[in-house]
């Protein structure tokens, strides 16, 4: 059956890695971003929409004829409060409202680990890893904006019956960066597996899952992802010797940069590194 998926942030690095992995017969990817996305080998049928998430009319038009949404667009790093609220919170509101008006019910929403950044590893309380649906504890204004859109998603599920899976994404990179990535890496292939699970899980309602691979040193739970059919295959441990040679042996139980969900983002003074 033909399927059209709207991907916001279609020119970004995550969408660029996803496009060939989501290509399938009968599937069209509609890519929305403020700039046209680059050409990528191996992609299938694609449509380009150049628009901003804060343009409600353009977002509503982009949702016309769409079967599902993969929402990756927005401000992706720390910024002033007005900017993270305009792009992330208000932009997501425009998208969910457009989905509601088009009776479009299936959405994967890219949240972030930074929505829960100040939570700390606790093997005694959570031997199978920190649950994905921990209450928000944002580590930055950016993390605050992601916690805000999780709450907004819950509203649209409860009030309007949408199915929205919020993914608290770890380090989505081709290879795990630095030592932190040995625990929190999400490989591009597992990222695509997770997106497919979010698109196909039967009637999920509102869910929060970690965006993380099956890493040996992982201390975040996979149970919530497995409940929607996400079974990651990749393990950052294959890169461990290389990372340890460069950065030293990590201590994920005591080092605050490694045993907090948000890592060193928790130490940013507000207003710095923007």
N, C-alpha and C positions, 0 to 999 in steps of 0.2 A: 504494500500500500504506500502511495506517495506520502511524503512527510516533509514539511517545511519547518526548520528550526531557526529562530532568531538568536544570534549570538551578539550580545552587546560587548563593546570593547574589542571589536573584530579585528582591529589592527595591532592589538597588544601581543606580547610574547606568549602568553598562555593560549590565546585563540590561534595564534600562528602555529603553535605546536599541535593544537587540537584538530585543525582543519583537515589535514590528510588522514588523520586517525578516525574522524567521524564520517568521512566520505563513504557513501553506500549507494547502491542502485535505488533509484526512486526517492532519494533524500536530497533536498536543497537546503543549503546553509545561507541564510540571509545575514550579512555582516553589517552591523551598525557601529560607526565610530565617527569621531570628529575629523578624521582623515581617512582617505582610501587605504585599505590594507595592501601590503605588498603581495606580489605573486608568490605562490608556494607550489612546489612540485607535488603531484599526487593528489591534488584536491579534486572534488567532483563538481556538481552543479552548484554555483554560488551566485548570489545577488548582493550588490553593494548599496548601502544607504549611508550617505554622509550627513550626519546630524548629531546634535548634542542631546544628552539625556535630560537636560533642563528645558528642552523645547517640547512641551507637552503635545502639541499638534503633530510634530514630526514623529515623536515616539508612538503616538496613537496610529499614525499611518504605517509605521514600520511593523506594527503588530497585526495589520490586516492580512488575513489568510495564513496565519502562522498556527502551527500545531503545538509548539512548545518553545520555551525560552531558556537559554543558558546565559545568565546575567553575570558577565565578567567586567563590565565597564565601570568606570569611576576613577576617583582619585586613589592612587595605589600606595602612596607614602604619606608621611606626616605633613600637614599643611595647616594653615590658619583655620580657625573654627568655621568661618563663613564659607571657605572653599570646600571643606569636607562635608558640610551640611548641604551646600548647593548641589554638588556633584553626586555625592553618595546617598544622602538621605532624601533630598528632594528629587533627584534623578530616579531613585528607586521607587519613590511614590508615583512619579509619572508613569513608570513602567508597569507597576502593579495595577494602577488605575486603568491604564490602557488595556491590560490583560483582562481585567474585570469587564470592561465595556465590550470587549470582543468575545467574551465567554471562553477565554483561553485559560486553561486551569493548571497546566503542568509547567513548573518553573524550578530550575536549579539556580540558586542564588549564591554567588561567591561572597561569603563572609570571610573572616580571617581569624587566625589564632590570636591576633591582637585584640579581638573582642573579649578574650578571656586571659589576657596576658599575664596578670598577676597571680594566677593560680600556680601552685607549686607542686612538683612531683610528690606523691604520697603513696608509697608502695604498701604501707600498712593498711591504710583505708581502702585503697584501690589496687589490689594485687594484679588485676587484669588490665591496669592502665586507667588514667584519668578518663572519666566519662565524657563523651562529646557534648552533652547537653548541660555542662556546668553553667551556673548562673554567670552572667557577664561580669568581668572584672577587667575593663579595658585598660591598656597600658599607655595610651596616647589619645590625642584628639581623633586621629585616624581610627583607632580601635573603638573609641566611643561612637563614631559614625557607623561602624559595622555592627555594634551592639544595637544601635538605633534601627538599622534596617532589619535585623533579626526580629525585633519587637514589631515592626511594621508588617513583616511577613506573617507573623503569628496573628495579627489583627485580620489580615486578608484571608487567612485560612479559616479563622473562627467565624468571621462575619459573612464572608462571601463564598466559602467552600472551595477555595483554590487548594491545590496540592503544591506545597513549596518545601523543598529540601535546601536548608542552609548548610553550606560546606565551610567549615573553619579550616581554611587551606594552610598547610604547612609551607615548606620550601619546595615549590614547584619549579624545578630546574632540570636541565639535561643530566647533570650529575650532582650529588649532594655538596653544597658549598660549606666549607670549613667543617669543624667538628660537630657543630650543632646539627648539621644535615644528616649525620649518621643516625640520629633519632627521628628527625622531623621531615625527612625528604619525602616528596611525592614525585615519583618518576612520571615523565610524560605519558608512558603507556598506561600506568595505573591511573593517571589523571583522566585519560580517555575512558578507561573501564568505569571509573567513578561517575563520569558524566552519563555514560550509557545506562548505568544502574539508576541514576536519578531520573532519567527520562522514561524508564520502563517499569519501575516499581509500582505495583498495583495500589492505588489509592493511599498514598503515604500520609496524607494530611500534612501536618507540620512536623518536620524532623530537623535535627541538627546532627551532623556527622563530622568527624575529623577527615580532612584531606591529607592522608598519610599512607605511605607504602608499608609493606610487611617487613619493616626493618628490625634486625636482631636487637638493636638498642632502643627500639621504640618504647615509650612509656605512656602513650595515648591508646585508648581502647579502640579496637576494631569492631566491637560488637554492634554498635549503632550502624556502621556501614554494612556489615554483613546482613543486618536485618532488612536492608533494602536491596540486597543482591550484589553488594560490592565485595569482591574477594581479590585483594591486591596480590601480585605475584613477585614484585621486585623487592630487593633488599639492599640497602645502602652499604651493607657490610662488605660487599665486593670492592668498595672504594676505601675501606678502613685503613689499610696499610699506607696508602698514599696520603690520606688526610693526617694520620698520626705522625708520619714522617715530617710533614710540613708544620703541623700545629701542636704536636705533643699528645700524650695520652689524655683523653678527656675524663672528667669525673662528673657523670650526669646526676649524681646524688647530692653533691655538695657545692659544686660551682654554680653560683646564681645565674650566670649567663647560660647555663645548660639545664638547670632544674626548674626554671620558670617557663611557663608556656610562651611568654613573649620575649624571652631571652634578654639581650642587652637593650631592647626597646624600653624595658621597664626603668632604665636609668637615664633616659633622655629627659633633661629639663624641658618643661613645656615652653615652646617658643624657640627652642634650639634645633639645629639640624633640619630646618625646613627649607 
